Amino acid sequence: MQNIKIWDPFVRVFHWSLVVAFAANALFIDEDSKLHEWVGYTVIALVLARILWGLVGPHSARFASFLPGPAAVVDQITDIATRRRRTHLGHTPLGALMIVNILATMLGIGATGYMMTTNAFWGVDWVEDAHEALVTWAEISVVLHIAAVIWESWRTGVNLPRAMVTGTKRVPDDINLVK
């Protein structure tokens, strides 16, 4: 096994903080409470901090290092379809697209949630409908993300959840590494 240090503490703390905050707001906290509103603001602050970190953080955290082109996406889909075992040093191309999706969705949820607290948009149906649709999309995305992480961990032999906890990917010696 190769041990490859990849995720810095900020990325890992951001990831698990976002998991807890989103899950709390979507599943447990009363949507009409002040706590729901403040947890929503926390989610937005986390996402904005992650965007900043994606511009100035270490190489593996930067968006420029993992935003894929179409060829990389096709390569990963081909790997899956042909059962070719390769793993990526950082995020996989499809994983990177999911990150962009989740970050954008969180910003949309936050924007519509904030709009519902203003006089201009309070009680406006389309804002509440958009907020609820975005939350549903986020929940679907999270389920797909978890399923993909489990699948890729099984397919490649790299325990991705462990890597997001420890910051180190343990890559089997017999697997090709894509940098």
C-alpha positions, 0 to 999 in steps of 0.5 A, a space after each residue: 500500500 502507498 500512503 499518499 497525503 492528500 486532504 488538508 485539515 481545512 478541507 476535511 473539517 469543511 466537509 464534515 462540518 457541511 455534512 453535519 450542518 446540512 443534515 441538521 437543517 434538512 432532517 432535524 431542525 424545525 424549518 420555522 425556527 431561528 436555529 434553522 436560519 442560523 445553521 443556514 448562515 453557517 452553511 453559507 459561511 462554510 461554502 464561501 470559506 471553501 470557495 476562498 480555500 479553493 482559490 488560495 489553499 494548497 494544491 489539492 484543495 484548489 479548484 484549478 487542480 481538480 476541475 475536470 475537462 470532458 476527456 477526464 470525465 469520459 476517461 473515468 466513465 470508460 474506467 468504470 465501464 471497462 473495469 479498469 482499476 485506476 484511482 485519482 490522486 485527488 478527486 475523481 472527475 465525476 467527484 469534482 463535478 459533484 463537488 461543484 454541484 453541491 457547492 452551487 446547490 448550497 449557495 442556491 439554498 442559502 440565497 433562497 432561504 435568505 430571500 424568504 426572511 426579507 420583506 420583498 420575498 416573504 410569502 412569495 411562493 416561487 422563492 419557497 418552491 425554489 428553496 424546497 426544490 434545491 433542498 430536494 436536489 441537494 438530498 438526491 445529490 448527497 445520496 448519489 455522492 455517498 453511493 458513488 464513494 462506496 462504489 469507488 472505494 469498492 471498485 478501486 480498493 481505496 477507502 475514500 471515507 477513511 481518506 476524508 477523515 485522515 487526509 491520507 489515501 491508502 492506495 493498493 500497490 497494484 492500482 494505477 494512480 492518475 495524477 
